[in-house]
Amino acid sequence: MEANLVSLCKKCKALGYFGSYVRKEDYVEGVSDINIFAISDDKSLLLELGSYSGISPIVISEEKFREICESGDIICYYVLYDSKLICGELPKVEFTINDNTCERLKMSSSSFIKLSFEAFKRNDEISTLENAYRAIRSLIQYISCSSLRKIPISNSEIKETCIKLNLNFCKEFDNLILLRNMKSPLTPWALNRIYNIINSQIKMDFSSTSI
């Protein structure tokens, strides 16, 4: 696949992977997405990248990329610190973790658990599991962002941070990692347990029964 993606390099200033695909110890075939970013003004790249099966692409102009970095957007953080370039060079930008960064992680946790329940209702076991994992992951990142002004990325970093923060749901994160690796379904009880954990920390504006 990467050989085919190289053909798109002439259309962008930078093209690369970000997310778990970069971290082979965290990537689970058939469960994890393959996240790709392109820094380009050519929006047709979104369609071209989207034509590859299993890829979740982001296409953003250099100007917009600089804007989101200045605002502390978490996407900029991932591109800067959790990526592997296929070609090109990232713009020279400054990134500082701020309240906006933490808020985006908080919102992500809420969004992911909602997506998990929606996937459960349509009997999509993989999406149920993956979004529940992302919800807890984002929650730990949010708490770390707010308390330590640090954002752990890999599963091992997140587990260490969870213990350091003395959170009482580190075991749930461990269990979700195990279930992902085994591609095992999440039970309704476990899904509701994860909802309750997240709700106890960030007080979501919806109930599990309303999803």
Secondary structure, DSSP 8 states (H G I E B T S, - for coil): -HHHHHTTGGG-SEEEEESTTT-TTT--TTTS-EEEEEE-S-THHHHHHHTSTTEEEEEE-HHHHHHHHHTT-HHHHHHHHSEEEEEE----------HHHHHHHHHHHHHHHHHHHHHHHTT-HHHHHHHHHHHHHHHHHHHHHHHHS----SHHHHHHHHHHTT-TTHHHHHHHHHHHHHT----HHHHHHHHHHHHHHH--SS-GGG-
